[in-house]
Amino acid sequence: MAGSLTDISDHKRYETQLFAEKERAQVTLQAIGDAVVTADVWGRVESLNPAAEALTGWREADARGLPLSSICVLRDEESLAPLPDIVTLALRQRWRSRSAQLVQRDVSGLPGQALAVKPSVALIRDRAAQAIGVVVVLHDISQERAHAARLAYEASHDALTGLVNRAEFERRLDAAITRAREQGTTHTLMYLDLDQFKVVNDTCGHAAGDELIRQMAEVMRSQLRRSDTLARLGGDEFGVLLEHCGTGDGERVAEALRHAIACFRFAHRQRTFTLGVSIGLVTLDRQTVNVAEALSAADAACYVAKEGGRNRVQVYHPLDSVVQARHGEMEWVSRVHAALAAGRFCLYSQEIVPAHDGALPQTGRHVELLLRMVDERGRLVPPMAFVPACERYNLMPMIDRWVVETAFGTLAGRQAEIATCAINLSGSSLADLQFPDFVREQAQRFGIALDGICFEITETAAISNLAQAGAFILQLQQLGCKFALDDFGAGMSSFTYLKHLPAAYLKIDGSFVRDMLADPVNLVMVEVIQRIGHAMGKQTIAEFVESEAMLERLRELGVDLVQGYHIAQPVPFAPADPKAGDRAELALAG
């Protein structure tokens, strides 16, 4: 009997390797997140991985042998027309990857939801490089698109109201202005500022204020066309863009908005509030230059509406004197920014001295720091020229910080001679919760003893938010600072609220002091303030002392300290030694 032995170990090893590779490929195919469908060269489905089953709505067992075009129903995203046969294009090497819509199969076997996918196709070849099938990979991009759309929406819309935000509104406004200039079309822009919103916000809290803003958005939206743009520009301010709408129609829409808001009633916990709205209206035409000019004009008209009694519509007229004054304020804002950036702000100091020689121990000088701006031609600009604009546009906290930083830097080398340094603060800084920490940081930076710092706040600013002002004063007093109530007597509620404000000094309003020798009423006011101040343990300061006769009369009345041109002229506030201390630069503080 004859026989032969054949070594099949290599064959077995090859089969084992082939099985392992096939198993790895199968496991990878099952685990991959993208949908993978294979088909033969005739387009008949051979396999679907689990992701493909979930994406198409077909089970592999049901789809096997069916045409690929009936399993992967792809259509153009814009025309919704069916895409050409993928297998044919792949075999001809004409497939170009692009996004498409995949129509899913629903549970009943009928066409269902359409998803955005990115198909890619590759040929399956044998050892002779002949095509024996295709593999189609479908990458689901619907969630990516939804996420991108959500991000785009959030970037262009206000989270509270769902209205477009300022950035998106300005983009649409810019496009409308371009069309007006190039095509001669006319549009209407409105700037709306709710009246009495602060009453609701302060009385009922921010949650109620937010709810009011949401309801206001719906009230306004109901008065506009679907093609109109309503935006929340910030706080309680809104913008409206009426495209292809002239001034007359725009005024009618504005009046409808005003009437709808005036008729609206906001209810919160058994309380009902009525509101109004001040509206500034601007026509956009070929003469409109840009977005900034259009919004500035609308804001100016809105300001005129508020000044004229609120709850009214004001059409922008370039020659209106009030509107021109408003524009003047806006110009000051840009000039202030330029002056800060260029280091053209400076401090002057003016002496405050005892009315009676030797009445107080002379431990050092008492000065008040006065802010000045140097204009583009090198001339000094007094604060009353630019401060009103800065207060309206919320620049004062920034300026106050610059003053504190610069004052402390200069005081670093002059503390031995200056016992008390008075620094004016705006009402806006009273609401700045970070300001006390800023003062402490600057004092530590320059080595300043805060018991020599006296902050002056106007009486009207203090009583406009009494609790907040009192807390602010106490917080800085704990650091060692003193306080003076400036322009005291100017407000009608001065004496009622005085006991709630822990100030060390009362500065008698200069309008009373200046005319007290000629006006008996002013003289009585000075005397009353002086007496009440002493009764409450506060020292009194009379400003605007301009003659020896005024000084003598103030001495007779018992006023403690005096200040004015008769006492000393303001002088530049500079270090005693230019090298002393780490002086702050003239730049934006904070």
C-alpha positions as CSV (number, residue, x, y, z in Angstrom):
1,M,0.0,0.0,0.0
2,A,1.4,3.3,-1.0
3,G,0.6,6.7,0.5
4,S,1.9,10.2,0.8
5,L,2.1,12.8,3.5
6,T,1.5,16.5,2.7
7,D,2.5,19.3,5.0
8,I,-0.6,21.4,5.4
9,S,0.6,23.5,8.3
10,D,1.2,26.5,6.1
11,H,-2.3,26.2,4.7
12,K,-3.8,25.9,8.1
13,R,-1.8,28.9,9.3
14,Y,-3.1,30.9,6.2
15,E,-6.7,29.9,7.0
16,T,-6.2,30.9,10.6
17,Q,-4.8,34.3,9.6
18,L,-7.6,34.8,7.0
19,F,-10.2,34.0,9.6
20,A,-8.6,36.3,12.1
21,E,-8.5,39.2,9.6
22,K,-12.1,38.5,8.5
23,E,-13.2,38.5,12.2
24,R,-11.3,41.7,12.9
25,A,-12.9,43.3,9.8
26,Q,-16.4,42.1,10.9
27,V,-16.0,43.3,14.5
28,T,-14.7,46.7,13.2
29,L,-17.6,46.9,10.8
30,Q,-20.1,46.1,13.5
31,A,-18.6,48.7,15.9
32,I,-18.0,51.6,13.5
33,G,-20.3,54.6,14.1
34,D,-20.9,55.3,10.4
35,A,-23.4,53.4,8.3
36,V,-21.6,50.9,6.0
37,V,-23.5,49.1,3.2
38,T,-21.8,46.7,0.8
39,A,-23.2,45.7,-2.6
40,D,-22.1,43.7,-5.6
41,V,-21.3,45.2,-9.0
42,W,-25.0,44.8,-10.0
43,G,-26.0,46.9,-7.1
44,R,-27.5,44.2,-5.0
45,V,-27.1,44.7,-1.2
46,E,-24.9,42.2,0.5
47,S,-24.5,43.6,4.0
48,L,-25.4,46.4,6.4
49,N,-23.7,47.1,9.7
50,P,-25.8,47.9,12.7
51,A,-25.3,51.7,12.2
52,A,-26.6,51.3,8.6
53,E,-29.7,49.3,9.8
54,A,-30.5,52.2,12.3
55,L,-29.9,54.9,9.7
56,T,-31.8,53.4,6.8
57,G,-34.5,51.7,8.8
58,W,-33.8,48.3,7.0
59,R,-32.7,45.1,8.7
60,E,-29.8,43.4,7.0
61,A,-31.8,40.2,6.5
62,D,-34.6,42.0,4.7
63,A,-32.3,44.2,2.6
64,R,-29.9,41.5,1.3
65,G,-30.3,41.0,-2.4
66,L,-32.4,44.2,-2.9
67,P,-31.2,47.0,-5.1
68,L,-29.0,49.5,-3.2
69,S,-31.0,52.4,-4.6
70,S,-34.1,51.1,-2.7
71,I,-32.2,50.7,0.6
72,C,-30.2,53.9,0.4
73,V,-32.7,56.4,-1.0
74,L,-30.6,59.5,-1.7
75,R,-31.8,62.7,-3.1
76,D,-30.4,66.2,-3.8
77,E,-30.7,68.6,-0.9
78,E,-32.0,71.5,-2.9
79,S,-34.0,70.0,-5.7
80,L,-35.0,66.8,-3.8
81,A,-34.4,64.9,-7.0
82,P,-33.1,61.3,-6.7
83,L,-29.3,61.1,-7.0
84,P,-27.9,59.0,-9.9
85,D,-27.1,55.3,-9.2
86,I,-24.1,55.2,-6.8
87,V,-22.8,51.8,-8.1
88,T,-22.8,52.9,-11.7
89,L,-21.0,56.1,-10.9
90,A,-18.5,54.3,-8.7
91,L,-17.7,51.7,-11.4
92,R,-17.2,54.5,-13.9
93,Q,-15.1,56.4,-11.3
94,R,-17.4,59.4,-11.6
95,W,-18.6,59.7,-8.0
96,R,-18.0,63.1,-6.4
97,S,-18.5,63.2,-2.7
98,R,-21.2,65.6,-1.6
99,S,-23.9,65.9,1.1
100,A,-27.3,64.6,0.3
101,Q,-30.6,63.6,1.9
102,L,-31.2,60.0,3.0
103,V,-34.9,59.1,3.2
104,Q,-35.4,56.6,6.0
105,R,-37.8,53.8,6.0
106,D,-40.3,54.0,8.9
107,V,-41.7,51.1,10.9
108,S,-44.6,50.6,8.5
109,G,-42.1,50.2,5.6
110,L,-43.1,53.6,4.0
111,P,-40.7,56.5,3.3
112,G,-40.1,58.4,6.5
113,Q,-37.9,61.2,7.8
114,A,-35.1,62.6,5.7
115,L,-31.6,63.0,7.2
116,A,-28.6,64.9,6.0
117,V,-25.7,62.5,5.2
118,K,-22.3,62.6,3.6
119,P,-22.0,59.5,1.3
120,S,-18.6,58.1,0.3
121,V,-18.2,55.2,-2.1
122,A,-15.2,52.8,-2.8
123,L,-14.8,49.8,-5.0
124,I,-14.1,46.3,-3.6
125,R,-11.5,44.6,-5.8
126,D,-10.2,41.0,-6.1
127,R,-6.5,40.0,-6.3
128,A,-6.6,40.8,-10.0
129,A,-7.8,44.3,-9.2
130,Q,-11.1,43.6,-10.8
131,A,-14.1,45.3,-9.2
132,I,-16.3,42.8,-7.4
133,G,-18.5,45.2,-5.4
134,V,-18.8,48.6,-3.7
135,V,-18.8,49.8,-0.2
136,V,-21.0,52.8,0.7
137,V,-20.3,54.7,3.9
138,L,-23.0,57.1,5.1
139,H,-21.8,59.7,7.6
140,D,-24.8,61.2,9.4
141,I,-24.2,65.0,9.5
142,S,-27.7,66.0,10.7
143,Q,-26.7,66.4,14.3
144,E,-23.6,68.4,13.3
145,R,-25.8,70.7,11.2
146,A,-28.3,71.0,14.0
147,H,-25.5,71.8,16.5
148,A,-24.0,74.4,14.0
149,A,-27.5,75.9,13.5
150,R,-28.0,76.1,17.2
151,L,-24.7,77.8,17.7
152,A,-25.5,80.2,14.9
153,Y,-28.9,80.9,16.4
154,E,-27.5,81.5,19.9
155,A,-24.8,83.9,18.4
156,S,-27.5,85.9,16.6
157,H,-30.4,85.8,19.1
158,D,-31.2,87.1,22.5
159,A,-31.5,84.2,25.0
160,L,-34.2,85.8,27.1
161,T,-36.7,86.7,24.3
162,G,-35.6,84.8,21.2
163,L,-35.4,88.1,19.3
164,V,-32.4,88.8,17.2
165,N,-29.6,90.5,19.2
166,R,-27.7,93.7,18.6
167,A,-25.0,92.1,16.4
168,E,-27.5,90.4,14.1
169,F,-29.7,93.6,14.0
170,E,-26.7,95.7,13.0
171,R,-25.8,93.2,10.3
172,R,-29.4,93.4,8.9
173,L,-29.4,97.1,9.2
174,D,-26.2,97.4,7.3
175,A,-27.6,95.3,4.5
176,A,-30.7,97.5,4.4
177,I,-28.7,100.7,4.3
178,T,-26.6,99.2,1.4
179,R,-29.8,98.5,-0.5
180,A,-31.2,101.9,0.2
181,R,-28.0,103.5,-1.1
182,E,-27.6,101.3,-4.2
183,Q,-31.3,100.6,-5.2
184,G,-33.0,103.8,-3.9
185,T,-35.3,101.9,-1.6
186,T,-36.6,103.4,1.7
187,H,-36.7,101.7,5.0
188,T,-37.6,102.8,8.6
189,L,-35.5,102.3,11.7
190,M,-36.9,102.6,15.3
191,Y,-35.1,102.7,18.6
192,L,-37.5,101.9,21.5
193,D,-36.8,102.4,25.2
194,L,-39.4,101.1,27.7
195,D,-40.7,103.6,30.2
196,Q,-41.1,102.6,33.9
197,F,-39.3,99.2,33.4
198,K,-36.9,100.1,36.3
199,V,-39.9,100.4,38.6
200,V,-41.0,96.8,37.9
201,N,-37.4,95.5,38.1
202,D,-36.6,97.3,41.4
203,T,-40.0,96.6,43.0
204,C,-40.5,93.0,42.0
205,G,-37.0,91.7,41.3
206,H,-35.1,90.6,38.3
207,A,-37.1,87.5,37.6
208,A,-40.2,89.6,37.2
209,G,-38.2,92.1,35.1
210,D,-37.2,89.2,32.8
211,E,-40.7,88.0,32.5
212,L,-41.9,91.5,31.6
213,I,-39.2,91.8,28.9
214,R,-40.4,88.4,27.4
215,Q,-44.1,89.5,27.4
216,M,-43.1,92.9,25.9
217,A,-41.3,91.1,23.1
218,E,-44.5,89.2,22.3
219,V,-46.7,92.4,22.4
220,M,-44.4,94.1,20.0
221,R,-44.0,91.1,17.7
222,S,-47.8,91.0,17.3
223,Q,-47.8,94.5,15.7
224,L,-45.2,93.7,13.1
225,R,-45.0,91.9,9.7
226,R,-43.2,88.6,9.4
227,S,-40.6,90.4,7.2
228,D,-39.9,93.0,9.9
229,T,-37.0,92.7,12.3
230,L,-37.5,93.1,16.0
231,A,-34.4,93.0,18.1
232,R,-33.5,93.3,21.8
233,L,-30.5,95.7,21.8
234,G,-29.9,95.4,25.6
235,G,-31.7,95.8,28.9
236,D,-35.1,97.4,28.1
237,E,-34.1,98.8,24.7
238,F,-35.3,97.3,21.4
239,G,-34.8,98.0,17.7
240,V,-37.2,97.6,14.8
241,L,-36.2,97.5,11.1
242,L,-39.1,98.0,8.7
243,E,-37.8,97.2,5.2
244,H,-39.4,98.9,2.2
245,C,-41.4,101.2,4.5
246,G,-41.5,105.0,4.2
247,T,-41.8,107.5,7.0
248,G,-45.6,107.8,6.9
249,D,-46.1,104.0,7.2
250,G,-43.3,103.8,9.7
251,E,-45.0,106.4,11.9
252,R,-48.2,104.4,11.9
253,V,-46.4,101.2,12.9
254,A,-44.6,103.1,15.6
255,E,-47.8,104.5,17.0
256,A,-49.4,101.1,16.9
257,L,-46.5,99.7,18.9
258,R,-46.8,102.6,21.4
259,H,-50.5,102.1,21.8
260,A,-50.2,98.3,22.2
261,I,-47.6,98.7,25.0
262,A,-49.6,101.5,26.7
263,C,-52.7,99.2,26.8
264,F,-50.7,96.2,28.1
265,R,-50.9,95.4,31.8
266,F,-48.2,93.5,33.6
267,A,-49.4,91.5,36.6
268,H,-47.1,90.2,39.3
269,R,-48.3,88.8,42.7
270,Q,-51.5,90.8,43.0
271,R,-49.8,93.9,41.6
272,T,-50.5,95.4,38.2
273,F,-48.2,97.8,36.3
274,T,-48.7,100.0,33.3
275,L,-45.8,100.9,31.0
276,G,-45.0,103.2,28.1
277,V,-42.4,103.3,25.4
278,S,-40.4,106.2,24.0
279,I,-39.7,105.6,20.3
280,G,-37.1,107.3,18.0
281,L,-37.8,106.9,14.3
282,V,-35.4,107.4,11.4
283,T,-35.9,107.1,7.7
284,L,-33.1,105.2,5.9
285,D,-32.5,106.4,2.3
286,R,-29.7,107.2,-0.1
287,Q,-28.3,109.8,2.3
288,T,-27.9,107.4,5.2
289,V,-24.1,106.8,5.6
290,N,-23.7,103.8,7.9
291,V,-25.1,101.8,10.8
292,A,-23.4,103.9,13.5
293,E,-25.0,107.1,12.1
294,A,-28.4,105.5,11.7
295,L,-28.5,104.1,15.3
296,S,-27.1,107.4,16.7
297,A,-29.9,109.3,15.0
298,A,-32.5,106.9,16.2
299,D,-31.1,107.0,19.8
300,A,-31.1,110.8,19.7
301,A,-34.7,110.9,18.6
302,C,-35.6,108.4,21.4
303,Y,-33.9,110.6,23.9
304,V,-35.9,113.6,22.6
305,A,-39.1,111.5,23.1
306,K,-38.1,110.8,26.7
307,E,-37.3,114.4,27.4
308,G,-40.6,115.5,25.9
309,G,-42.6,113.5,28.4
310,R,-42.1,109.8,27.5
311,N,-44.5,107.4,25.9
312,R,-44.4,109.1,22.5
313,V,-42.9,108.8,19.0
314,Q,-40.3,111.2,17.9
315,V,-39.3,111.4,14.2
316,Y,-35.6,112.3,13.7
317,H,-35.0,115.8,12.2
318,P,-31.3,116.7,11.7
319,L,-32.0,120.4,12.4
320,D,-33.8,119.9,15.7
321,S,-31.8,121.8,18.3
322,V,-32.5,119.1,21.0
323,V,-31.3,116.4,18.7
324,Q,-28.2,118.3,17.9
325,A,-27.5,118.6,21.6
326,R,-27.9,114.9,21.9
327,H,-25.5,114.3,19.1
328,G,-23.1,116.7,20.9
329,E,-23.1,114.3,23.9
330,M,-22.3,111.4,21.6
331,E,-19.3,113.4,20.2
332,W,-18.1,114.0,23.8
333,V,-18.1,110.2,24.4
334,S,-15.7,109.6,21.6
335,R,-13.6,112.5,22.7
336,V,-13.4,111.2,26.2
337,H,-12.3,107.7,25.0
338,A,-9.6,109.4,22.8
339,A,-8.4,111.6,25.7
340,L,-8.1,108.5,28.0
341,A,-6.2,106.6,25.4
342,A,-3.9,109.5,24.7
343,G,-3.3,110.4,28.4
344,R,-5.0,113.8,28.1
345,F,-6.8,113.6,31.5
346,C,-5.2,115.3,34.5
347,L,-6.0,116.2,38.1
348,Y,-6.0,119.6,39.8
349,S,-6.2,120.1,43.6
350,Q,-7.9,122.9,45.5
351,E,-7.4,123.7,49.2
352,I,-10.1,123.2,51.8
353,V,-9.2,125.2,55.0
354,P,-10.8,125.9,58.4
355,A,-13.1,128.9,58.3
356,H,-11.5,130.1,61.6
357,D,-7.7,130.2,61.9
358,G,-6.6,127.7,64.5
359,A,-10.1,126.2,64.8
360,L,-8.8,122.8,63.9
361,P,-5.4,121.1,64.6
362,Q,-3.1,121.6,61.6
363,T,-2.1,118.0,61.0
364,G,-1.8,118.4,57.3
365,R,-3.5,119.9,54.3
366,H,-7.0,119.1,53.2
367,V,-7.5,119.2,49.4
368,E,-10.1,118.2,46.9
369,L,-9.0,116.7,43.6
370,L,-10.7,118.1,40.4
371,L,-10.8,116.3,37.1
372,R,-9.8,118.1,33.9
373,M,-9.5,117.0,30.3
374,V,-7.0,118.5,27.9
375,D,-8.5,118.9,24.4
376,E,-6.9,118.2,21.1
377,R,-5.4,121.8,21.1
378,G,-4.0,121.5,24.6
379,R,-6.7,123.6,26.3
380,L,-8.2,122.5,29.6
381,V,-11.8,121.4,29.5
382,P,-13.9,121.6,32.7
383,P,-15.8,118.5,33.8
384,M,-19.3,119.9,33.3
385,A,-18.5,120.0,29.5
386,F,-18.1,116.2,29.3
387,V,-19.4,114.6,32.5
388,P,-23.2,114.7,31.6
389,A,-22.4,112.7,28.4
390,C,-20.2,110.3,30.4
391,E,-22.9,109.8,33.0
392,R,-25.5,109.0,30.3
393,Y,-23.3,106.5,28.5
394,N,-22.0,104.9,31.7
395,L,-18.4,106.0,31.3
396,M,-18.1,107.4,34.8
397,P,-17.1,104.2,36.6
398,M,-14.1,103.9,34.2
399,I,-13.2,107.5,34.8
400,D,-13.6,107.2,38.6
401,R,-11.2,104.3,38.5
402,W,-8.7,106.3,36.5
403,V,-9.0,109.1,39.1
404,V,-8.4,106.8,42.1
405,E,-5.5,105.1,40.5
406,T,-3.8,108.4,39.4
407,A,-4.6,110.1,42.7
408,F,-3.1,107.3,44.8
409,G,0.0,107.2,42.5
410,T,0.6,110.9,43.2
411,L,-0.3,110.7,46.9
412,A,2.4,108.0,47.3
413,G,5.0,110.7,47.7
414,R,2.9,113.4,49.4
415,Q,1.1,111.7,52.4
416,A,3.3,113.5,54.9
417,E,1.9,116.9,53.8
418,I,-1.6,116.0,52.8
419,A,-3.8,114.8,55.7
420,T,-7.1,114.5,53.7
421,C,-7.5,114.0,50.0
422,A,-11.1,114.4,48.7
423,I,-12.0,112.5,45.6
424,N,-15.3,112.9,43.8
425,L,-17.2,109.7,42.9
426,S,-20.1,109.4,40.4
427,G,-23.5,107.9,41.3
428,S,-22.6,105.0,38.9
429,S,-19.7,103.9,41.0
430,L,-22.0,103.5,44.0
431,A,-23.6,100.6,42.1
432,D,-20.2,99.1,41.3
433,L,-19.8,96.1,43.7
434,Q,-16.2,95.7,42.7
435,F,-15.2,99.3,43.5
436,P,-14.3,98.8,47.2
437,D,-12.0,96.0,46.3
438,F,-10.4,98.2,43.6
439,V,-9.8,100.9,46.1
440,R,-8.2,98.5,48.5
441,E,-6.0,97.0,45.8
442,Q,-4.8,100.5,44.7
443,A,-4.1,101.5,48.3
444,Q,-1.9,98.4,48.8
445,R,-0.2,98.9,45.4
446,F,0.9,102.5,46.3
447,G,1.1,102.2,50.0
448,I,-1.7,104.7,50.7
449,A,-3.3,105.0,54.2
450,L,-7.0,105.0,53.5
451,D,-7.9,107.0,56.6
452,G,-6.6,110.0,54.6
453,I,-9.0,109.5,51.8
454,C,-12.4,111.2,51.7
455,F,-14.8,110.3,48.9
456,E,-17.3,112.9,47.8
457,I,-20.7,111.8,46.5
458,T,-23.5,114.0,45.5
459,E,-26.5,114.0,47.7
460,T,-28.9,113.4,44.8
461,A,-26.9,110.3,43.7
462,A,-26.9,109.0,47.3
463,I,-30.6,109.3,47.9
464,S,-31.6,107.9,44.5
465,N,-30.7,104.5,45.9
466,L,-30.4,105.1,49.6
467,A,-29.8,101.5,50.8
468,Q,-27.2,100.9,48.2
469,A,-25.4,104.1,49.0
470,G,-25.4,103.4,52.7
471,A,-24.0,99.9,52.2
472,F,-21.3,101.3,49.8
473,I,-20.3,104.0,52.4
474,L,-20.1,101.5,55.2
475,Q,-18.0,99.1,53.2
476,L,-15.4,101.8,52.4
477,Q,-15.6,103.2,55.9
478,Q,-14.5,99.8,57.2
479,L,-11.4,100.2,55.1
480,G,-10.7,103.6,56.7
481,C,-12.2,106.0,54.1
482,K,-14.3,109.0,55.0
483,F,-17.2,110.4,53.1
484,A,-18.6,113.9,52.2
485,L,-22.1,114.6,50.8
486,D,-21.5,117.0,48.0
487,D,-24.0,119.7,46.8
488,F,-26.0,119.2,49.9
489,G,-29.3,121.0,49.9
490,A,-29.9,120.7,46.2
491,G,-32.3,117.8,46.7
492,M,-35.7,118.4,48.3
493,S,-35.3,115.3,50.4
494,S,-32.0,116.1,51.9
495,F,-32.9,116.4,55.5
496,T,-35.2,113.4,55.6
497,Y,-32.5,111.1,54.3
498,L,-29.5,112.6,56.0
499,K,-29.7,110.4,59.1
500,H,-29.4,107.3,56.9
501,L,-26.1,108.3,55.3
502,P,-23.0,108.0,57.5
503,A,-21.0,110.8,56.0
504,A,-18.4,112.8,58.0
505,Y,-18.8,116.1,56.0
506,L,-21.7,118.1,54.5
507,K,-20.7,120.3,51.5
508,I,-23.2,123.0,51.3
509,D,-24.4,123.4,47.7
510,G,-22.5,126.2,46.0
511,S,-25.6,127.8,44.6
512,F,-26.7,128.8,48.1
513,V,-23.2,130.0,49.1
514,R,-22.6,132.1,46.0
515,D,-25.7,134.2,46.4
516,M,-26.2,134.2,50.1
517,L,-25.2,137.8,50.6
518,A,-27.8,139.0,48.2
519,D,-30.5,136.4,48.7
520,P,-32.0,136.0,52.3
521,V,-33.4,132.6,51.4
522,N,-30.0,131.3,50.4
523,L,-28.5,132.7,53.6
524,V,-31.2,130.8,55.6
525,M,-30.5,127.6,53.7
526,V,-26.8,127.8,54.5
527,E,-27.5,128.4,58.2
528,V,-30.0,125.6,58.4
529,I,-27.6,123.1,56.7
530,Q,-24.9,124.2,59.0
531,R,-27.0,123.8,62.2
532,I,-28.4,120.4,61.2
533,G,-24.9,119.1,60.2
534,H,-23.6,120.1,63.6
535,A,-26.6,118.6,65.4
536,M,-25.8,115.3,63.7
537,G,-22.1,115.4,64.4
538,K,-20.9,116.3,60.9
539,Q,-18.6,119.0,59.8
540,T,-19.8,121.5,57.2
541,I,-17.9,122.7,54.2
542,A,-18.9,125.8,52.2
543,E,-17.7,125.8,48.6
544,F,-17.7,128.7,46.1
545,V,-16.3,131.2,48.6
546,E,-15.3,134.1,46.4
547,S,-14.9,137.1,48.7
548,E,-13.7,138.1,52.1
549,A,-17.3,139.2,52.9
550,M,-18.6,135.8,52.2
551,L,-15.9,134.2,54.3
552,E,-16.7,136.5,57.3
553,R,-20.4,135.7,57.0
554,L,-19.7,131.9,56.9
555,R,-17.5,132.3,60.1
556,E,-20.4,134.0,61.8
557,L,-22.7,131.2,60.9
558,G,-20.3,128.6,62.3
559,V,-19.3,126.8,59.1
560,D,-16.3,124.6,59.8
561,L,-14.4,124.5,56.5
562,V,-14.3,126.7,53.4
563,Q,-13.2,126.3,49.8
564,G,-13.3,128.6,46.7
565,Y,-11.3,131.0,44.6
566,H,-10.9,133.5,47.4
567,I,-9.2,130.7,49.5
568,A,-7.1,129.1,46.8
569,Q,-7.1,128.6,43.0
570,P,-6.9,125.0,41.7
571,V,-3.4,123.9,40.9
572,P,-2.0,120.8,39.1
573,F,-1.8,117.8,41.4
574,A,1.6,116.4,40.9
575,P,4.2,114.4,43.0
576,A,6.4,116.5,45.2
577,D,9.3,114.5,43.6
578,P,8.8,113.3,40.0
579,K,10.6,110.1,41.0
580,A,8.4,109.4,44.1
581,G,6.2,106.4,44.1
582,D,5.0,104.1,41.4
583,R,2.8,106.7,39.6
584,A,-0.1,105.4,37.5
585,E,0.0,106.2,33.8
586,L,-2.7,108.3,32.2
587,A,-4.6,105.4,30.7
588,L,-7.8,103.4,31.1
589,A,-7.9,102.2,34.7
590,G,-9.3,98.8,35.5
